[in-house]
Amino acid sequence: MKYVLILFVIALALAPLSHFYPSKRQRLVARMREYAAVHGLFVEFRDLPARGEPVPGERRAQVIYYIAENLSARAEEFTRRIVLLSGREEEAAREELDLCISRIWHYAAMADKFVSCVHATPFRNVTLAMKEPLGVIGIVAPEEAGMLGFVSTVMPAIAMGNRVVVVPSQHYALLATEFYQVLETSDLPGGVINIVTGDQDVLADTLARHLDLEGMWYWGSRAGSKLVEEEAAASMKRTWVNYGLFHDWADPEQGQGESFLRKAVEIKNIWIPYGE
C-alpha cells in the first residue's frame, strides 16, 4: 500500500509537466498542421501576380538598407529578447545584434555589385556569364545560431533577387517572428520572405519534396542533410547542406561572403563569336 501511495504522489507531481511530453497522436496532428501550413503558403504563392521584370540590384540594395536601419532603431528591444531567450549577458547579446546589422549592411552593399561579367576565351568570341536568381529557396536556419544564423542565411538569398521560405531556429523562433515586423516597415514586397515556424526536420522534409522550390539550404544534422538531398533529387533542386559539421556563424569567413551569393544564383553562359 505504501508503494502505491508513493507512485500516486509522484504521478500528481508530474501531472503539470505532461504537456511537455505530447502523445503520439498529438505529434502526428502537429506534423499535419505544419505540412498543411507549408502547402497553404505555396497556394498563396501561385495567387501572386507574375514577377515580370527582375528587380534591379539597386532597388534590392535600398530595401535591404532599410531593413538594417529599422533593425538598428529597435536594437534595445531585440537585445532584451536575445538575453531572455539565450540567457547570455546583455553585452554579448548586443554584440550578436550588432553583427546581424553589420551583416545586413554587407549584403545590401553586395546586392548591386555581385553581378554578371564577361570572360575572355582563347577563341574569337567573348562569354557573358549571366547571374540569375534561382527563384524560390527553402531555408532551414541553423538551430544553434539564433538570430545571427537566420540573418546570415536569408539576406544573401534575397540580395540576389530570390524569394525564400525560411524555417527559423525552434528555440529562437520568436526572434524571427518579431523580425517580420521590421520587414513590414522596410518596403519589402509581399512574398519575398516567408517565415514558417515548427519542427525543423518535418518542415525540411516537406520543403525538400515540394515542386515549387528551386533550391534548398539546410543547416542541421547529418541525417537531416542526407534526407534533404535524397528528397530534393526527384525535382532536381539545387541543395546546400552541412552534413552536421560545425559552422562558426560569427566568423566573417564562414558566416558571410561570396560563397552564399554563389549558391543563391545560377550562371548562364552566352558565347558571342566575332570576326577579324
Phi, psi and chi 1 to 4 in degrees:
 res  aa     phi    psi   chi1   chi2   chi3   chi4
   1 MET       -  -36.8 -176.6   65.5 -178.2      -
   2 LYS   -63.3  -40.4 -179.5  171.0   64.3  174.8
   3 TYR   -67.9  -38.2  -65.7  109.3      -      -
   4 VAL   -62.2  -41.1  173.6      -      -      -
   5 LEU   -64.5  -40.5 -178.3   60.1      -      -
   6 ILE   -62.9  -44.7  -67.9  173.8      -      -
   7 LEU   -61.7  -38.4  -69.7  174.1      -      -
   8 PHE   -64.7  -41.5  179.2   71.0      -      -
   9 VAL   -65.3  -41.6  171.5      -      -      -
  10 ILE   -63.1  -41.8  -67.0  174.3      -      -
  11 ALA   -61.6  -41.1      -      -      -      -
  12 LEU   -65.3  -37.0  -73.1  177.7      -      -
  13 ALA   -68.6  -34.5      -      -      -      -
  14 LEU   -87.6  -10.5  -65.3  178.0      -      -
  15 ALA   -56.4  -42.9      -      -      -      -
  16 PRO   -64.9  -18.7  -20.7   33.0      -      -
  17 LEU   -91.9    1.1  -58.7  177.6      -      -
  18 SER   -63.2  -27.3   60.0      -      -      -
  19 HIS   -71.5  -13.9   64.8  -78.8      -      -
  20 PHE   -78.2  -13.5  -71.1  109.1      -      -
  21 TYR  -121.5   79.7  -57.5   95.3      -      -
  22 PRO   -64.2  151.8   23.3  -32.4      -      -
  23 SER   -72.1  171.5   65.7      -      -      -
  24 LYS   -62.3  -39.0 -174.3  175.0 -178.7 -179.7
  25 ARG   -66.0  -41.0 -178.7  178.6  179.6  -81.4
  26 GLN   -64.0  -39.8  -72.0  173.9  -38.0      -
  27 ARG   -65.0  -38.7  -67.7 -164.3  -61.7  -90.8
  28 LEU   -64.8  -43.8  177.8   60.4      -      -
  29 VAL   -62.5  -41.5  169.6      -      -      -
  30 ALA   -62.4  -41.4      -      -      -      -
  31 ARG   -66.1  -39.0  -68.4 -167.4  175.1 -162.5
  32 MET   -64.7  -38.3  -69.7  176.7   64.0      -
  33 ARG   -65.4  -41.4  -74.5  176.2  178.0  170.4
  34 GLU   -65.1  -40.9  -69.2  166.3   -5.2      -
  35 TYR   -62.1  -43.6 -177.3   81.6      -      -
  36 ALA   -67.3  -35.1      -      -      -      -
  37 ALA   -63.8  -42.6      -      -      -      -
  38 VAL   -65.4  -44.7  171.8      -      -      -
  39 HIS   -68.7  -34.7  -78.9  -87.8      -      -
  40 GLY   -64.3  -34.4      -      -      -      -
  41 LEU   -64.0  -41.7  175.0   62.9      -      -
  42 PHE   -73.5  -25.9  -77.9  101.3      -      -
  43 VAL   -63.0  -41.0  169.3      -      -      -
  44 GLU   -65.3  -36.4  -66.4  179.0    5.5      -
  45 PHE   -57.3  -43.3  -94.6    0.6      -      -
  46 ARG   -67.4  -25.0  -62.9 -172.2 -168.3  102.5
  47 ASP   -82.0  -11.8  -67.8  -23.4      -      -
  48 LEU   -70.3  150.3  -70.4  173.6      -      -
  49 PRO   -63.0  156.0   -4.3    8.4      -      -
  50 ALA   -59.2  145.5      -      -      -      -
  51 ARG   -69.6  -27.7  -70.9 -165.2  -58.6  170.2
  52 GLY    65.3 -137.3      -      -      -      -
  53 GLU   -67.3  139.3  -67.5  -63.7  -37.1      -
  54 PRO   -64.0  149.9   21.2  -31.1      -      -
  55 VAL   -73.2  128.8  178.8      -      -      -
  56 PRO   -60.9  153.3  -18.6   29.1      -      -
  57 GLY   -60.2  -33.7      -      -      -      -
  58 GLU   -64.2  -38.5  -64.1   80.9    3.0      -
  59 ARG   -69.4  -42.0  172.3   59.7  179.9  158.8
  60 ARG   -61.2  -41.8  -62.6 -163.1  -58.6  -89.3
  61 ALA   -61.5  -41.1      -      -      -      -
  62 GLN   -62.4  -44.5 -175.0  179.9   34.9      -
  63 VAL   -64.2  -42.2  171.3      -      -      -
  64 ILE   -67.3  -34.5  -61.2  174.2      -      -
  65 TYR   -60.4  -42.0  -82.9  128.2      -      -
  66 TYR   -59.9  -40.6  -72.5  159.1      -      -
  67 ILE   -60.5  -44.9  -65.6  173.6      -      -
  68 ALA   -63.1  -42.7      -      -      -      -
  69 GLU   -64.9  -43.1  -70.2  174.0   -8.6      -
  70 ASN   -69.9  -33.5  -70.0  -29.1      -      -
  71 LEU   -68.3  -37.6 -177.9   58.6      -      -
  72 SER   -62.0  -37.3  -61.1      -      -      -
  73 ALA   -66.1  -23.3      -      -      -      -
  74 ARG  -112.1   29.2  -61.5  179.1   58.2 -179.5
  75 ALA   -60.8  -44.2      -      -      -      -
  76 GLU   -62.7  -41.3  -67.7 -175.2    4.0      -
  77 GLU   -62.7  -46.0  176.7 -174.7  -15.2      -
  78 PHE   -71.1  -31.4  -84.4   86.7      -      -
  79 THR   -62.8  -44.7  -61.0      -      -      -
  80 ARG   -61.8  -38.8  -70.6 -165.0  -60.6  -90.4
  81 ARG   -66.2  -40.3 -177.6   65.8   67.2 -175.2
  82 ILE   -63.6  -40.1  -67.0  172.9      -      -
  83 VAL   -60.8  -45.1  169.4      -      -      -
  84 LEU   -65.2  -39.8  -71.9  173.3      -      -
  85 LEU   -82.7  -31.4  -67.3  175.3      -      -
  86 SER   -99.9  -23.1   65.1      -      -      -
  87 GLY    77.1   10.8      -      -      -      -
  88 ARG   -86.2  171.1  -71.1 -179.1  -66.1  170.1
  89 GLU   -69.7  156.5  -63.2  -67.3  -27.9      -
  90 GLU   -62.2  -35.2 -176.3  174.6  -12.5      -
  91 GLU   -63.6  -43.6 -177.4  178.6   -6.6      -
  92 ALA   -66.3  -38.9      -      -      -      -
  93 ALA   -65.1  -39.3      -      -      -      -
  94 ARG   -67.0  -36.1 -175.0   54.7 -168.6 -102.5
  95 GLU   -62.4  -41.0  -72.4  178.6   -1.1      -
  96 GLU   -63.3  -43.6  178.2 -178.8  -16.2      -
  97 LEU   -65.3  -41.7 -176.0   64.3      -      -
  98 ASP   -61.5  -36.7  -71.7  -17.8      -      -
  99 LEU   -68.4  -36.8 -174.8   54.1      -      -
 100 CYS   -60.6  -46.4  -70.6      -      -      -
 101 ILE   -64.0  -42.9  -64.1  171.4      -      -
 102 SER   -61.0  -38.6  172.5      -      -      -
 103 ARG   -69.1  -35.8 -157.0  147.8  -77.9  178.7
 104 ILE   -65.4  -43.2  -61.9  172.8      -      -
 105 TRP   -57.3  -42.0  -73.5  118.2      -      -
 106 HIS   -59.4  -47.6  170.7   78.8      -      -
 107 TYR   -75.2  -24.5  -72.6  114.7      -      -
 108 ALA   -65.0  -40.0      -      -      -      -
 109 ALA   -69.5  -31.4      -      -      -      -
 110 MET   -85.8  -11.2  -65.9  -61.2  -65.2      -
 111 ALA   -60.2  -33.8      -      -      -      -
 112 ASP  -111.8   16.6   59.4  -14.1      -      -
 113 LYS  -119.7  -27.5  -64.2  176.7  179.7   63.2
 114 PHE   -86.2   80.9 -170.8   73.9      -      -
 115 VAL  -120.4  179.6  -66.4      -      -      -
 116 SER   -64.4  159.6  -55.7      -      -      -
 117 CYS  -145.5  171.4   56.4      -      -      -
 118 VAL  -113.6  130.4  178.7      -      -      -
 119 HIS  -107.6  139.3  -65.1  -61.3      -      -
 120 ALA   -84.4  143.8      -      -      -      -
 121 THR  -125.8  160.6   56.3      -      -      -
 122 PRO   -70.8  -13.0   22.6  -32.5      -      -
 123 PHE  -100.0 -179.1  -56.0  101.3      -      -
 124 ARG   -82.3   69.9  -66.4 -175.8 -179.1  -83.3
 125 ASN  -163.1  166.7   55.9   60.6      -      -
 126 VAL  -120.8  156.5  -66.3      -      -      -
 127 THR  -121.0  123.8  -55.6      -      -      -
 128 LEU   -93.2  121.3  -54.5  180.0      -      -
 129 ALA   -99.1  100.3      -      -      -      -
 130 MET   -92.4  118.0  -52.5  -63.0  -65.3      -
 131 LYS   -90.3  119.3  -64.0 -176.1  176.9   73.2
 132 GLU  -125.2  144.2  -62.3 -177.3   -5.1      -
 133 PRO   -63.1  150.7   22.1  -32.2      -      -
 134 LEU   -66.1  -41.2  -67.2 -177.1      -      -
 135 GLY   132.5 -104.1      -      -      -      -
 136 VAL  -112.2  125.2 -176.8      -      -      -
 137 ILE  -115.7  131.3  -59.6  176.8      -      -
 138 GLY   -89.4  132.4      -      -      -      -
 139 ILE  -129.0  125.4  -60.6  175.4      -      -
 140 VAL  -105.7  106.3  176.9      -      -      -
 141 ALA   -70.7  154.1      -      -      -      -
 142 PRO   -63.5  135.5   20.8  -31.8      -      -
 143 GLU   -66.6  -38.8  172.8   64.8   27.0      -
 144 GLU   -83.0  -15.3   73.2  -75.5   -4.2      -
 145 ALA   -93.3   -6.0      -      -      -      -
 146 GLY    60.4 -135.8      -      -      -      -
 147 MET   -69.1  -33.7 -173.1  168.9 -177.6      -
 148 LEU   -62.3  -42.4 -179.8   59.8      -      -
 149 GLY   -66.0  -36.4      -      -      -      -
 150 PHE   -63.5  -50.1  178.7   87.6      -      -
 151 VAL   -64.9  -41.3  167.3      -      -      -
 152 SER   -67.1  -23.2  -59.9      -      -      -
 153 THR   -98.0  -32.4   52.6      -      -      -
 154 VAL   -80.7  -42.6  169.4      -      -      -
 155 MET   -62.5  -43.6  -72.3  -58.9  141.1      -
 156 PRO   -64.5  -31.6   20.1  -32.3      -      -
 157 ALA   -67.1  -45.8      -      -      -      -
 158 ILE   -76.6  -24.9   68.7  167.9      -      -
 159 ALA   -62.6  -29.5      -      -      -      -
 160 MET   -91.4    4.9  -66.5  -65.9   96.8      -
 161 GLY    96.2   12.8      -      -      -      -
 162 ASN   -88.4  162.9  -62.1  -75.6      -      -
 163 ARG  -103.8  149.5  -68.7 -174.6  -72.7  172.3
 164 VAL  -130.3  147.3  -60.6      -      -      -
 165 VAL  -116.1  110.1  179.1      -      -      -
 166 VAL  -115.1  135.7   55.9      -      -      -
 167 VAL  -105.0  108.8 -178.4      -      -      -
 168 PRO   -75.6  171.4   29.7  -34.1      -      -
 169 SER   -54.9  134.1  164.6      -      -      -
 170 GLN   -64.4  -39.7  -69.9  176.7 -116.1      -
 171 HIS   -70.7  -32.7 -176.5   74.0      -      -
 172 TYR  -109.3   26.1  -61.5   96.3      -      -
 173 ALA   -61.1  -32.1      -      -      -      -
 174 LEU   -63.2  -32.8 -172.2   57.4      -      -
 175 LEU   -63.9  -40.9  -78.9  170.7      -      -
 176 ALA   -66.4  -41.7      -      -      -      -
 177 THR   -69.6  -33.4   54.4      -      -      -
 178 GLU   -72.9  -32.0  -71.0 -164.2    1.7      -
 179 PHE   -62.8  -26.4 -176.1   64.6      -      -
 180 TYR   -61.9  -30.3 -155.9   87.3      -      -
 181 GLN   -64.0  -34.9  -61.6  174.0   10.8      -
 182 VAL   -66.0  -40.9  174.3      -      -      -
 183 LEU   -63.6  -38.4  -58.1  176.2      -      -
 184 GLU   -66.1  -24.0  -72.0 -177.0  -26.6      -
 185 THR  -100.7   14.0   58.0      -      -      -
 186 SER  -116.9   17.7  -57.0      -      -      -
 187 ASP    63.7   23.7  -66.9  -20.6      -      -
 188 LEU   -74.7  125.8 -174.0   74.4      -      -
 189 PRO   -60.4  150.0  -21.4   32.5      -      -
 190 GLY   -62.8  141.2      -      -      -      -
 191 GLY    85.7    2.2      -      -      -      -
 192 VAL   -79.8  -48.8  173.6      -      -      -
 193 ILE  -117.0  120.9  -63.0  179.5      -      -
 194 ASN  -123.4  118.9  -52.9  -86.7      -      -
 195 ILE  -103.3  125.3  -58.3  173.0      -      -
 196 VAL  -123.1  115.4 -177.2      -      -      -
 197 THR   -94.9  152.3   60.6      -      -      -
 198 GLY   150.0 -165.2      -      -      -      -
 199 ASP   -65.3  117.2 -172.0  -51.2      -      -
 200 GLN   -62.7  -40.9  -74.2 -169.3  -44.5      -
 201 ASP   -67.8  -40.0  -70.9  -27.4      -      -
 202 VAL   -64.0  -47.3  173.6      -      -      -
 203 LEU   -69.7  -33.4  -67.6  172.1      -      -
 204 ALA   -62.7  -42.0      -      -      -      -
 205 ASP   -61.9  -44.1  178.9   39.8      -      -
 206 THR   -64.6  -44.8  -57.0      -      -      -
 207 LEU   -67.4  -39.9  -69.4  173.0      -      -
 208 ALA   -62.8  -31.9      -      -      -      -
 209 ARG   -88.7  -10.1  -71.4 -172.7  -75.6  108.3
 210 HIS   -75.1  134.8 -149.3  -72.1      -      -
 211 LEU   -80.6  -10.3  -61.3  178.7      -      -
 212 ASP   -90.3    4.8  -72.6  -31.1      -      -
 213 LEU  -103.4  140.6  -75.2  177.0      -      -
 214 GLU  -101.6  -15.5  -75.5   77.9   36.5      -
 215 GLY  -149.9  158.6      -      -      -      -
 216 MET  -145.4  120.8 -177.5   70.2 -168.0      -
 217 TRP  -111.3  135.0  -63.3   -2.1      -      -
 218 TYR  -141.5  125.2  175.6   87.6      -      -
 219 TRP  -120.0  107.4  -80.3  -87.2      -      -
 220 GLY  -170.0 -140.3      -      -      -      -
 221 SER   -79.1  166.3   65.4      -      -      -
 222 ARG   -64.7  -42.2 -176.0  179.2 -178.5   85.8
 223 ALA   -65.2  -40.7      -      -      -      -
 224 GLY   -65.0  -38.6      -      -      -      -
 225 SER   -62.8  -43.3  -60.8      -      -      -
 226 LYS   -63.4  -41.8 -178.6  179.8  179.1 -178.5
 227 LEU   -62.6  -43.7  176.0   66.0      -      -
 228 VAL   -60.7  -45.3  165.2      -      -      -
 229 GLU   -66.4  -38.3  -69.9 -163.3  -34.4      -
 230 GLU   -67.9  -44.9  -71.0  175.8   -9.7      -
 231 GLU   -70.1  -33.5  -63.1  -69.2   -8.2      -
 232 ALA   -74.6  -18.5      -      -      -      -
 233 ALA   -64.1  -32.2      -      -      -      -
 234 ALA   -62.5  -33.0      -      -      -      -
 235 SER  -107.2   10.3   54.1      -      -      -
 236 MET    59.0   39.4  -57.7  -67.4  -73.4      -
 237 LYS   -73.5  150.4  -72.3 -176.2 -175.3   64.3
 238 ARG   -81.6  124.9  -64.9  172.0 -178.4  -98.6
 239 THR  -115.5  152.1   58.9      -      -      -
 240 TRP  -141.8  108.9 -170.5   17.7      -      -
 241 VAL  -129.1  163.1  -60.9      -      -      -
 242 ASN  -109.7   -5.5   70.2  -31.8      -      -
 243 TYR    52.2   37.2  -85.6   97.5      -      -
 244 GLY    75.9    4.3      -      -      -      -
 245 LEU   -76.5  150.1  -61.5  176.7      -      -
 246 PHE   -67.6  139.6  174.5   74.0      -      -
 247 HIS  -132.4  120.0 -157.4   93.4      -      -
 248 ASP   -88.4   98.8 -174.5    0.3      -      -
 249 TRP   -73.5  -18.3  -67.3   96.8      -      -
 250 ALA   -81.4  -16.1      -      -      -      -
 251 ASP   -78.1  128.8 -176.9   74.1      -      -
 252 PRO   -65.3  -23.0   20.6  -31.0      -      -
 253 GLU   -77.9  -36.1  -64.4  -65.6  -33.3      -
 254 GLN   -95.4  -29.4  -61.7 -175.6   42.2      -
 255 GLY   -93.2  -11.5      -      -      -      -
 256 GLN  -154.7  170.2   73.2  175.0   36.9      -
 257 GLY   131.7 -173.9      -      -      -      -
 258 GLU   -69.1  -22.5  -72.9 -165.5    4.5      -
 259 SER   -61.0  -37.0   59.0      -      -      -
 260 PHE   -69.0  -40.4  -71.0   84.7      -      -
 261 LEU   -68.0  -37.7  -60.1  174.5      -      -
 262 ARG   -63.9  -38.1  -70.2 -166.4 -165.2  101.8
 263 LYS   -70.7  -16.6  -66.1  -66.9 -175.3  178.5
 264 ALA   -92.6   -0.6      -      -      -      -
 265 VAL  -131.9  161.9  -61.8      -      -      -
 266 GLU  -118.4  141.9   56.7 -179.0   -7.6      -
 267 ILE  -105.0  124.5  -61.1  177.8      -      -
 268 LYS  -110.2  123.4  -64.5 -178.3  178.0  178.9
 269 ASN   -95.6  131.5  -67.9  -52.6      -      -
 270 ILE  -119.5  120.3  -57.0  173.8      -      -
 271 TRP   -94.4  127.0  -67.9   60.9      -      -
 272 ILE  -120.8  106.0  -56.7  175.7      -      -
 273 PRO   -80.0  156.6   26.8  -32.0      -      -
 274 TYR  -145.6  159.1   60.6   88.0      -      -
 275 GLY   -95.2 -155.9      -      -      -      -
 276 GLU   -65.3      -  -65.4  -70.1  -16.6      -
